[in-house]
Amino acid sequence: MLILSLPVLGVSLLVGLVISVLQATTQVQEQSLTFVPKIIAVFVTLAVLAPWLIKIMLNFTTRLYARLPSIMQ
């Protein structure tokens, strides 16, 4: 779960940090100014990394089902 969520959380953190620095520099304190770019960055990251994320999840599920008979004994 950590491997799957880390890229998205990292991008959200970086975008939030950049927006916070810009807000501190310009002294504009608008809440939607931080929310909208983060949401857009998260959706773009998910769209770009979707094939890799699906591959990771599929490999995990395949290994889990392959080990299931040995776990049940």
Summary of the structure (lengths in Angstrom):
residues: 73
radius of gyration: 18.6
end to end distance: 26.9
largest distance: 64.1
contacts: 153
relative contact order: 0.11
helix: 92%
strand: 0%
